[in-house]
């Protein structure tokens, strides 16, 4: 069972989707389901966020303040800045909430090589099929009769009868004879 460290949440290793596990409170009475502690449809993106640029008017004022010479600070003792304690800027520290979905660009990057591989498999299959068909081309009808006899499609007596009647006749000549018989 692959869990995210959250009680009641399970991540499916194949699809990457989070599912809610049933959690029950065990008492002497009837067991009742507890509410999940975390939303399982959203995830927190923990990437560091860059600070936003200040508007141009603030930038100019800030540059003027840094370039101007302040009054003599040697006379005044420097005190450390107080720590804000628990005050945390939640907008920059937490990142953005995102859904568990792939972008279309990611899908294209994954599907493109798979499509190329699939098309090349089809091409290989077609070339192999053509080479098999060319290897099986028949020179004369006696080869066909021998093949039928070897595969036990016809009996020995039938194969002999066919060999006697068509022995040595090329396939093209036989086709011409059949065409003439069909016309006349």
PABATOR-73708 format. One record per residue: residue number from 1; residue in one letter; x, y negated, z negated of N, C-alpha, C in turn. Coordinates in nm, 4 decimals, padded with zeros to 6 digits, m for minus. Atoms other than C-alpha are relative to their C-alpha. Layout:
% residues N
  num  residu      n.c1      n.c2      n.c3     ca.c1     ca.c2     ca.c3      c.c1      c.c2      c.c3
  NUM       A         X         Y         Z         X         Y         Z         X         Y         Z
...
//
This chain:
% residues 184
  num  residu      n.c1      n.c2      n.c3     ca.c1     ca.c2     ca.c3      c.c1      c.c2      c.c3
    1       X   00.0862   00.1178   00.0000   00.0000   00.0000   00.0000   00.0899  m00.1229   00.0000
    2       X  m00.0815   00.1204  m00.0127   00.1604  m00.3268   00.1091  m00.0797  m00.1188  m00.0506
    3       X   00.0720   00.1147   00.0545   00.0542  m00.6164  m00.1076   00.0876  m00.1221   00.0066
    4       X  m00.0703   00.1273  m00.0083   00.1507  m00.9799  m00.0953   00.0456  m00.0515  m00.1358
    5       X  m00.0316   00.0493   00.1325   00.2173  m01.0046  m00.4670  m00.1209  m00.0644  m00.0654
    6       X   00.1236   00.0570   00.0534  m00.1376  m01.1305  m00.5188  m00.0934   00.1148  m00.0338
    7       X   00.0931  m00.1047   00.0401  m00.3850  m00.9186  m00.7080  m00.1226  m00.0040   00.0897
    8       X   00.1215  m00.0084  m00.0788  m00.6660  m00.8000  m00.4877   00.0172  m00.0313   00.1471
    9       X  m00.0227   00.0319  m00.1405  m00.5042  m00.8877  m00.1526   00.0940   00.1057   00.0575
   10       X  m00.0828  m00.0995  m00.0651  m00.3624  m00.6263   00.0850   00.0241  m00.0437   00.1435
   11       X  m00.0352   00.0369  m00.1372  m00.1788  m00.6914   00.4141   00.0106   00.1269   00.0830
   12       X  m00.0052  m00.1132  m00.0904  m00.2348  m00.4474   00.7001   00.1296  m00.0087   00.0787
   13       X  m00.1310   00.0059  m00.0641   00.1088  m00.3560   00.8409  m00.0094   00.0017   00.1519
   14       X   00.0125  m00.0036  m00.1452  m00.0217  m00.3007   01.1957  m00.0487  m00.1321   00.0573
   15       X   00.0594   00.1211  m00.0556  m00.2328  m00.6099   01.2485   00.0474  m00.1258  m00.0676
   16       X  m00.0453   00.1183   00.0715  m00.0836  m00.8439   00.9888  m00.1133  m00.0766  m00.0657
   17       X   00.1141   00.0689   00.0597  m00.4306  m00.9334   00.8633  m00.0087   00.0343  m00.1484
   18       X   00.0168  m00.0198   00.1426  m00.5032  m00.9736   00.4957  m00.1429   00.0457  m00.0271
   19       X   00.1318  m00.0474   00.0380  m00.7909  m00.7809   00.3465  m00.0128  m00.0049  m00.1514
   20       X   00.0270   00.0126   00.1427  m00.9511  m00.8135   00.0082  m00.0268   00.1384  m00.0580
   21       X   00.0215  m00.1267   00.0670  m00.9228  m00.5124  m00.2195  m00.1072  m00.0177  m00.1070
   22       X   00.0995   00.0130   00.1069  m01.2109  m00.4429  m00.4547   00.0692   00.0109  m00.1357
   23       X  m00.0532  m00.0048   00.1354  m01.1132  m00.5216  m00.8114  m00.1174   00.0029  m00.0956
   24       X   00.1098  m00.0188   00.0927  m01.3314  m00.4148  m01.0994   00.0482  m00.0215  m00.1427
   25       X  m00.0266   00.0150   00.1425  m01.3462  m00.5002  m01.4656  m00.0583   00.1232  m00.0678
   26       X   00.0451  m00.1239   00.0621  m01.3637  m00.1811  m01.6666  m00.0432  m00.0275  m00.1439
   27       X   00.0572   00.0123   00.1341  m01.5866  m00.1960  m01.9734  m00.0744   00.1291  m00.0304
   28       X   00.0853  m00.1135   00.0335  m01.8006   00.0519  m02.1554  m00.1314  m00.0079   00.0758
   29       X   00.1231   00.0197  m00.0750  m02.0890  m00.0977  m01.9632   00.0265   00.0273   00.1477
   30       X  m00.0160  m00.0176  m00.1442  m02.1308  m00.1077  m01.5852   00.1244  m00.0739   00.0488
   31       X  m00.1135   00.0752  m00.0560  m01.8167  m00.1977  m01.3860  m00.0519  m00.1099   00.0913
   32       X   00.0422   00.1091  m00.0870  m01.8503  m00.5331  m01.2129   00.1216  m00.0543   00.0743
   33       X  m00.1086   00.0480  m00.0855  m01.6453  m00.6803  m00.9329   00.0473  m00.1360  m00.0479
   34       X  m00.0590   00.1288   00.0350  m01.4059  m00.9642  m01.0106   00.0168  m00.0830   00.1258
   35       X  m00.0219   00.0884  m00.1140  m01.3642  m01.2658  m00.7856   00.1482   00.0001   00.0353
   36       X  m00.1419   00.0068  m00.0367  m01.0410  m01.2787  m00.5839   00.0599  m00.1329  m00.0452
   37       X  m00.0655   00.1195   00.0505  m00.7862  m01.5273  m00.7128   00.0501  m00.0906   00.1119
   38       X  m00.0610   00.0755  m00.1089  m00.6560  m01.6376  m00.3720  m00.0846   00.0152   00.1254
   39       X   00.0660  m00.0097  m00.1299  m00.8133  m01.7169  m00.0375   00.0884   00.0828   00.0917
   40       X  m00.0814  m00.0884  m00.0826  m00.6988  m01.4466   00.2035  m00.0065  m00.0349   00.1484
   41       X   00.0074   00.0379  m00.1406  m00.7779  m01.6265   00.5291   00.1061  m00.1018   00.0386
   42       X  m00.0972   00.1038  m00.0284  m00.5169  m01.8990   00.4993   00.1323   00.0335  m00.0659
   43       X  m00.1321  m00.0198   00.0588  m00.1441  m01.8926   00.4325   00.0708  m00.1332  m00.0059
   44       X  m00.0716   00.1247   00.0182   00.0856  m02.1646   00.3147   00.1305   00.0064   00.0770
   45       X  m00.1228   00.0082  m00.0758   00.3593  m02.2596   00.5571   00.1040  m00.0696  m00.0874
   46       X  m00.0981   00.0526   00.0946   00.6679  m02.3121   00.3398   00.1204  m00.0644   00.0695
   47       X  m00.1114   00.0657  m00.0674   00.8872  m02.4803   00.6008   00.0188  m00.1395  m00.0573
   48       X  m00.0278   00.1327   00.0530   01.0595  m02.7952   00.4900  m00.0593  m00.1043   00.0936
   49       X   00.0589   00.1052  m00.0819   00.8729  m03.0996   00.6065   00.0931  m00.1209  m00.0013
   50       X  m00.0862   00.1173  m00.0125   01.0626  m03.4042   00.7308  m00.0743  m00.1223  m00.0533
   51       X   00.0677   00.1214   00.0476   00.9928  m03.7404   00.5672  m00.0463  m00.0839   00.1183
   52       X   00.0549   00.0823  m00.1074   00.7811  m03.9733   00.7755   00.0773  m00.1297   00.0118
   53       X  m00.0641   00.1297  m00.0218   00.9248  m04.2860   00.9303  m00.0890  m00.1105  m00.0550
   54       X   00.0745   00.1158   00.0486   00.8268  m04.6134   00.7722  m00.0386  m00.0864   00.1188
   55       X   00.0359   00.0907  m00.1082   00.6423  m04.8642   00.9911   00.1110  m00.1026   00.0232
   56       X  m00.1076   00.0916  m00.0395   00.8621  m05.1163   01.1729   00.0136  m00.1177  m00.0960
   57       X  m00.0085   00.1152   00.0905   00.7754  m05.4044   00.9349   00.0701   00.0391  m00.1297
   58       X  m00.0671  m00.0451   00.1212   00.8885  m05.2000   00.6352   00.1477   00.0248   00.0254
   59       X  m00.1396  m00.0277  m00.0321   01.2077  m05.0950   00.8105   00.0788  m00.1299   00.0018
   60       X  m00.0693   00.1292  m00.0060   01.3024  m05.4578   00.8795   00.0190  m00.0572  m00.1401
   61       X  m00.0107   00.0518   00.1365   01.2309  m05.5567   00.5188   00.1014   00.0807  m00.0791
   62       X  m00.0950  m00.0841   00.0720   01.4307  m05.2612   00.3894   00.1425  m00.0294   00.0438
   63       X  m00.1339   00.0337  m00.0484   01.7281  m05.3473   00.6117   00.0456  m00.1337  m00.0557
   64       X  m00.0351   00.1310   00.0540   01.7194  m05.7089   00.4944   00.0366   00.0117  m00.1472
   65       X  m00.0284  m00.0167   00.1426   01.7153  m05.5954   00.1322   00.1351   00.0665  m00.0215
   66       X  m00.1280  m00.0686   00.0183   02.0153  m05.3679   00.1784   00.1164  m00.0845   00.0465
   67       X  m00.1104   00.0823  m00.0500   02.2220  m05.6200   00.3750   00.0223  m00.1237  m00.0854
   68       X  m00.0165   00.1187   00.0851   02.1593  m05.9110   00.1369   00.0839   00.0375  m00.1211
   69       X  m00.0849  m00.0286   00.1154   02.4106  m05.9377  m00.1452  m00.0806  m00.0212  m00.1264
   70       X   00.0754   00.0149   00.1234   02.2412  m05.8733  m00.4761   00.0833  m00.0776  m00.1018
   71       X  m00.0757   00.0681   00.1035   02.3364  m06.0724  m00.7830   00.0955   00.0973  m00.0662
   72       X  m00.1062  m00.0795   00.0591   02.6325  m05.9458  m00.9749  m00.0591   00.1098  m00.0868
   73       X   00.0531  m00.1130   00.0752   02.5463  m05.6014  m01.0981   00.1025   00.0531  m00.0986
   74       X  m00.1024  m00.0459   00.0929   02.8715  m05.5595  m01.2912  m00.0355  m00.0391  m00.1424
   75       X   00.0352   00.0452   00.1333   02.7248  m05.7526  m01.5851  m00.1074   00.0883  m00.0630
   76       X   00.1115  m00.0788   00.0521   02.4236  m05.5225  m01.6157   00.0387   00.1475  m00.0065
   77       X  m00.0319  m00.1433   00.0078   02.4651  m05.1659  m01.7414  m00.0974   00.0797   00.0881
   78       X   00.0808  m00.0849  m00.0874   02.3385  m04.8957  m01.5082  m00.0630   00.1093  m00.0843
   79       X   00.0700  m00.1049   00.0743   02.0753  m04.6757  m01.6632  m00.0514   00.1038   00.0987
   80       X   00.0503  m00.1028  m00.0927   01.9760  m04.3440  m01.5121  m00.1499  m00.0164   00.0218
   81       X   00.1419   00.0093  m00.0341   01.6419  m04.3354  m01.3373  m00.0768   00.1064  m00.0774
   82       X   00.0771  m00.1008   00.0735   01.3737  m04.1639  m01.5416  m00.0536   00.1062   00.0968
   83       X   00.0503  m00.1120  m00.0792   01.2721  m03.8223  m01.4124  m00.1524  m00.0056  m00.0003
   84       X   00.1457   00.0097  m00.0028   00.9112  m03.8289  m01.2913  m00.0683   00.1173  m00.0688
   85       X   00.0601  m00.1124   00.0724   00.8570  m03.4955  m01.4673  m00.0836   00.0861   00.0918
   86       X   00.0869  m00.0878  m00.0771   00.5596  m03.3077  m01.3297  m00.0597  m00.0654   00.1219
   87       X   00.0575   00.0670  m00.1160   00.4730  m03.5676  m01.0670   00.0701   00.0508   00.1255
   88       X  m00.0560  m00.0578  m00.1216   00.5254  m03.3893  m00.7367  m00.0848  m00.0455   00.1172
   89       X   00.0714   00.0388  m00.1215   00.4349  m03.5123  m00.3918  m00.0480   00.1280   00.0678
   90       X   00.0523  m00.1266  m00.0513   00.2083  m03.2286  m00.2842  m00.0043   00.0046   00.1517
   91       X   00.0125  m00.0017  m00.1456   00.1824  m03.3365   00.0781   00.1295   00.0437   00.0660
   92       X  m00.1251  m00.0372  m00.0653   00.5529  m03.2898   00.1535   00.0553   00.1312  m00.0531
   93       X  m00.0577  m00.1203   00.0579   00.6354  m02.9996  m00.0814  m00.0723   00.1270   00.0433
   94       X   00.0754  m00.1211  m00.0281   00.3580  m02.7590   00.0097  m00.0026   00.0375   00.1469
   95       X   00.0062  m00.0333  m00.1410   00.3756  m02.7786   00.3867  m00.1420  m00.0042   00.0506
   96       X   00.1323   00.0046  m00.0617   00.0761  m02.7227   00.6103  m00.0658   00.1365  m00.0090
   97       X   00.0757  m00.1241  m00.0015  m00.1972  m02.4632   00.5935  m00.0203   00.0428   00.1445
   98       X   00.0174  m00.0502  m00.1363  m00.2080  m02.2432   00.9033  m00.0786   00.1300  m00.0047
   99       X   00.0714  m00.1267  m00.0121  m00.4221  m01.9515   01.0215   00.0948   00.1058   00.0532
  100       X  m00.0815  m00.1104  m00.0481  m00.2758  m01.6086   01.0966  m00.0378   00.0336   00.1437
  101       X   00.0280  m00.0263  m00.1407  m00.3022  m01.6289   01.4751   00.1250  m00.0290   00.0801
  102       X  m00.1127   00.0249  m00.0873  m00.0451  m01.6063   01.7501  m00.0377  m00.1080   00.0995
  103       X   00.0265   00.1003  m00.1016  m00.0114  m01.8947   01.9866  m00.0011   00.0671   00.1364
  104       X   00.0070  m00.0583  m00.1342  m00.0763  m01.8365   02.3550   00.1389   00.0134   00.0602
  105       X  m00.1369  m00.0091  m00.0514   00.2912  m01.9013   02.4286   00.0677   00.1267  m00.0525
  106       X  m00.0565  m00.1222   00.0556   00.3942  m01.6184   02.1936  m00.0562   00.1219   00.0712
  107       X   00.0621  m00.1128  m00.0681   00.1454  m01.3857   02.3593   00.0556   00.0161   00.1408
  108       X  m00.0562  m00.0075  m00.1351   00.2797  m01.4747   02.7055   00.1411   00.0558  m00.0038
  109       X  m00.1367  m00.0489   00.0110   00.6375  m01.4107   02.5904   00.0032   00.1498  m00.0262
  110       X   00.0053  m00.1428   00.0289   00.5363  m01.0671   02.4661  m00.0580   00.0763   00.1182
  111       X   00.0699  m00.0708  m00.1065   00.3035  m00.9736   02.7528   00.0767   00.0008   00.1319
  112       X  m00.0693   00.0085  m00.1284   00.5304  m01.0837   03.0403   00.0946   00.1181   00.0221
  113       X  m00.0874  m00.1159  m00.0233   00.8038  m00.8175   02.9938  m00.0775   00.1309   00.0083
  114       X   00.0810  m00.1215  m00.0057   00.5390  m00.5535   02.9299  m00.0665   00.0124   00.1368
  115       X   00.0606  m00.0013  m00.1331   00.3672  m00.6516   03.2570   00.1002   00.0381   00.1074
  116       X  m00.1043  m00.0369  m00.0956   00.6950  m00.6308   03.4483   00.0305   00.1492  m00.0085
  117       X  m00.0299  m00.1420   00.0174   00.7679  m00.2880   03.3030  m00.1115   00.0856   00.0585
  118       X   00.1143  m00.0760  m00.0511   00.4185  m00.1672   03.3892  m00.0026  m00.0006   00.1531
  119       X   00.0020   00.0066  m00.1466   00.4404  m00.2896   03.7494   00.1128   00.0832   00.0604
  120       X  m00.1100  m00.0808  m00.0519   00.7810  m00.1257   03.7970  m00.0267   00.1492  m00.0169
  121       X   00.0377  m00.1406   00.0159   00.6462   00.2021   03.6585  m00.0916   00.0430   00.1141
  122       X   00.0902  m00.0317  m00.1110   00.3697   00.1896   03.9217   00.0771   00.0125   00.1307
  123       X  m00.0798  m00.0064  m00.1226   00.6239   00.1176   04.1966   00.0807   00.1287   00.0062
  124       X  m00.0776  m00.1243   00.0045   00.8406   00.4097   04.0854  m00.0899   00.1190   00.0304
  125       X   00.0935  m00.1098  m00.0231   00.5378   00.6383   04.0820  m00.0367   00.0095   00.1479
  126       X   00.0350   00.0001  m00.1427   00.4413   00.5328   04.4380   00.1155   00.0506   00.0853
  127       X  m00.1159  m00.0443  m00.0779   00.7951   00.5863   04.5693   00.0210   00.1502  m00.0173
  128       X  m00.0146  m00.1439   00.0232   00.8156   00.9299   04.4069  m00.1076   00.0785   00.0747
  129       X   00.1090  m00.0668  m00.0708   00.4778   01.0221   04.5552   00.0282   00.0035   00.1506
  130       X  m00.0337   00.0032  m00.1429   00.5899   00.9123   04.9031   00.1107   00.0996   00.0321
  131       X  m00.1103  m00.0932  m00.0266   00.9123   01.1119   04.8762  m00.0485   00.1449  m00.0074
  132       X   00.0562  m00.1349   00.0066   00.7165   01.4224   04.7685  m00.0784   00.0323   00.1265
  133       X   00.0803  m00.0235  m00.1204   00.4790   01.3830   05.0625   00.0885   00.0189   00.1226
  134       X  m00.0907  m00.0157  m00.1138   00.7666   01.3400   05.3072   00.0729   00.1337  m00.0053
  135       X  m00.0697  m00.1274   00.0134   00.9393   01.6476   05.1684  m00.0906   00.1169   00.0379
  136       X   00.0940  m00.1081  m00.0264   00.6236   01.8554   05.2199  m00.0485  m00.0004   00.1450
  137       X   00.0496   00.0066  m00.1379   00.5684   01.7527   05.5846   00.0165   00.1345   00.0705
  138       X   00.0061  m00.1311  m00.0645   00.4808   02.0521   05.7964   00.0536  m00.0091   00.1425
  139       X  m00.0517  m00.0050  m00.1372   00.6736   02.1425   06.1099  m00.0910   00.0849   00.0884
  140       X   00.0928  m00.0816  m00.0781   00.4422   02.4207   06.2243  m00.0982   00.0707  m00.0932
  141       X   00.1087  m00.0593   00.0776   00.1351   02.6141   06.1095   00.0422   00.1258  m00.0749
  142       X  m00.0432  m00.1219   00.0696   00.3279   02.9277   06.0087   00.0455  m00.0323  m00.1428
  143       X  m00.0390   00.0411   00.1357   00.4682   02.7355   05.7093  m00.1236  m00.0145  m00.0892
  144       X   00.1236   00.0163   00.0771   00.1137   02.6525   05.5987  m00.0554   00.1367  m00.0386
  145       X   00.0520  m00.1339   00.0268   00.0085   03.0161   05.6269   00.0839   00.0680  m00.1078
  146       X  m00.0876  m00.0589   00.1020   00.3134   03.1290   05.4247  m00.0274  m00.0616  m00.1377
  147       X   00.0285   00.0685   00.1266   00.2363   02.8695   05.1567  m00.1320   00.0486  m00.0591
  148       X   00.1294  m00.0506   00.0478  m00.1280   02.9834   05.1338   00.0127   00.1432  m00.0516
  149       X  m00.0204  m00.1391   00.0409  m00.0117   03.3448   05.1088   00.0750   00.0060  m00.1335
  150       X  m00.0787   00.0014   00.1247   00.2442   03.2647   04.8336  m00.0835  m00.0456  m00.1193
  151       X   00.0846   00.0505   00.1088  m00.0171   03.0784   04.6289  m00.1240   00.0866  m00.0219
  152       X   00.1118  m00.0951   00.0117  m00.2629   03.3700   04.6698  m00.1351  m00.0639   00.0307
  153       X   00.1264   00.0577  m00.0448  m00.5261   03.1549   04.8400  m00.0639   00.0867   00.1088
  154       X   00.0503  m00.0906  m00.1040  m00.5575   03.4035   05.1257   00.0625   00.1376  m00.0223
  155       X  m00.0524  m00.1366   00.0147  m00.5109   03.7791   05.1376   00.1095   00.0251   00.1038
  156       X  m00.1089  m00.0331  m00.0934  m00.2212   03.9495   05.3184  m00.0531   00.0244   00.1410
  157       X   00.0552  m00.0298  m00.1330  m00.4417   04.0739   05.6022  m00.0453  m00.1283   00.0705
  158       X   00.0435   00.1276  m00.0583  m00.5904   03.7267   05.6527   00.1205  m00.0824   00.0437
  159       X  m00.1210   00.0750  m00.0344  m00.2416   03.5710   05.6517   00.0615   00.0545   00.1288
  160       X  m00.0540  m00.0596  m00.1225  m00.1241   03.8200   05.9194  m00.0836  m00.0397   00.1209
  161       X   00.0894   00.0390  m00.1089  m00.4298   03.7424   06.1334   00.0258  m00.1443   00.0422
  162       X  m00.0271   00.1406  m00.0305  m00.3613   03.3679   06.1061   00.1362  m00.0173   00.0674
  163       X  m00.1333   00.0111  m00.0597   00.0094   03.4150   06.1885  m00.0010   00.0473   00.1453
  164       X   00.0042  m00.0512  m00.1369  m00.0712   03.6180   06.4992  m00.0702  m00.0980   00.0931
  165       X   00.0752   00.0873  m00.0894  m00.3226   03.3714   06.6345   00.0648  m00.1371   00.0168
  166       X  m00.0573   00.1343  m00.0085  m00.1299   03.0499   06.5577   00.1525  m00.0015  m00.0107
  167       X  m00.1443  m00.0043   00.0218   00.2327   03.1640   06.5374   00.0728  m00.0846   00.1033
  168       X  m00.0834   00.0803  m00.0880   00.4796   02.9140   06.6799  m00.0688  m00.1183   00.0641
  169       X   00.0704   00.1125  m00.0598   00.2146   02.6537   06.7724   00.0253  m00.1245  m00.0857
  170       X  m00.0225   00.1218   00.0791   00.3187   02.3014   06.6632  m00.1321  m00.0647  m00.0420
  171       X   00.1188   00.0629   00.0573   00.0733   02.0958   06.4605  m00.0651  m00.0968   00.0987
  172       X   00.0573   00.0979  m00.0937   00.0308   01.8205   06.7236  m00.0710   00.0698   00.1160
  173       X   00.0634  m00.0750  m00.1085  m00.0445   02.0742   06.9958  m00.1322   00.0598  m00.0479
  174       X   00.1226  m00.0572   00.0551  m00.3010   02.2400   06.7705  m00.1081  m00.1070  m00.0132
  175       X   00.0976   00.1089   00.0109  m00.4687   01.9026   06.7060  m00.0587  m00.0338   00.1360
  176       X   00.0499   00.0298  m00.1347  m00.4925   01.8366   07.0801  m00.0984   00.1068   00.0466
  177       X   00.0894  m00.1097  m00.0396  m00.6472   02.1773   07.1360  m00.1352  m00.0136  m00.0704
  178       X   00.1248   00.0154   00.0750  m00.9038   02.1154   06.8607  m00.0817  m00.1177   00.0514
  179       X   00.0721   00.1153  m00.0540  m00.9904   01.7727   07.0070  m00.0681   00.0362   00.1318
  180       X   00.0588  m00.0395  m00.1281  m01.0483   01.9243   07.3510  m00.1197   00.0923  m00.0205
  181       X   00.1116  m00.0900   00.0284  m01.2690   02.1959   07.2033  m00.1198  m00.0778  m00.0523
  182       X   00.1088   00.0810   00.0549  m01.4721   01.9337   07.0162  m00.0682  m00.0821   00.1082
  183       X   00.0582   00.0813  m00.1060  m01.5260   01.7277   07.3341  m00.0784   00.0852   00.0996
  184       X   00.0589  m00.0783  m00.1078  m01.6136   02.0105   07.5691  m00.0918   00.1030  m00.0393
//
